[in-house]
Structure formats: structure tokens, C-alpha cells
Amino acid sequence: YLPKVDRARRTLLFLGRLHPVKGVDQLLQCWLALQSSYPEWDLRIVGPDDTENAIALKGLAKRLGLERIQFEGPIYGDEKFHAYRHADL
């Protein structure tokens, strides 16, 4: 067990395929409603894009004017464990 490090920034992590059935577009809509109320939080979206849905998701994020959002490709093994370990939600 490793204790969590107290940080000023907090991370909401989505880690999974960026496929339309996963509802990441709905997550982005929720982030729009929450981002101004939780300025200490960042949204990190991580995963493979088998359907090229990431292009549409990035476009949606831009159109919505989302802030503090990061799109990343797939991660595996220790890197995946590290992402989960350092996420707050």
C-alpha cells in the first residue's frame, strides 16, 4: 500500500477505449457542467482509439470550450497502474 500524496490538483481519469459506446461524449458534457465549480480538478482521457472517435471527441471538447482536459493514447502495464494510482476519481 502506498499512501496518496496530497496535491493541489486533482485528476478525474477515464481509462478505456475511445469508442462511441463508452459514452465519453457524455462525460465531456458533464465536464462542461462541472469544470467551473471544481477548478482544482483536471480531466484525463486515456485509451486507444480504434474507430478514430478521438477526433470527434477533441472537436466536441473544443466546441464546448472545455478547460483542463487532456487526451492521451493507450497506456499499458506499470504505466496503467500508475495512472490509476494517481487518479482521484
N, C-alpha and C positions, 0 to 999 in steps of 0.2 A: 504494500500500500504506500503510495506517495501522496503526501498532503498537497492540496491545491494551493497555489501561490495566489495571494491576494493581489489583484491587479485593478488598476483604474478602469481599464477597458474590459468589456465582457463580450463573449462570442456566442452567437446563435449559429449552429452548424447544421447544414443539410449535407449529408454524405450519401450519395446514391447515383444511379443512372439518371441522366438528364432527359428522360423520356416523358412525353406528354402525359402518360398515365400516372406519373408520380406527383402531379399537382404543384410543381414548382411555380407555375404561373399564379396559383392561388396564394402560395407563400409570399410572392412578390406583392400581391395586392394587400395582404396582411401587413407586410413590412411598411407599405405606404401609410397605413393607418397607425402604426406604432412608432415609426422612426423618430418623430419629433418629440414624443413623450419619453423616450428612452435614449437620450443622446450618448450614453456610455456604452451602448451595445453596437456591435458590428455583425453583419450577416455574411457568412462564408458559405458559398455553394461550391461543393466539390464532387466531381464524378465524371465518368466517361459520357460522351455524347454520341451514341450510336446512330441517332436519327438527325443530327445537325439541329437539334432543338435549342442548343445553347445560343445560336444566332438569334432566334426569335426571342428567347428569354432576355438576352442582353439588350435587344431592341426595346422590349417591354420595360425593362428597368430604366432605360434612358428616357422613354416617353413619359413614364411616371415620375421622373425626377428623383429616383431613389438615391439615397446617400449611404455611405458606409457599407457598401456591398462589394463583395469580391467573388469573381468566378474563377475557378481553378479546374484543371483537368483531373484525371483519376490519380489516386494515390493507393499504395498497397503496403502490406506488411507493417513494419515498425512506424512508417510514416502515417499510416492509417490509425494505428494505436495512439500515436502522438496527437493527432487531430482530435480524436475522441477525448483523450485525457485533458486537453487544454480547452475544450469547449465548455461553456457554462450551461448550454441548453441545446 
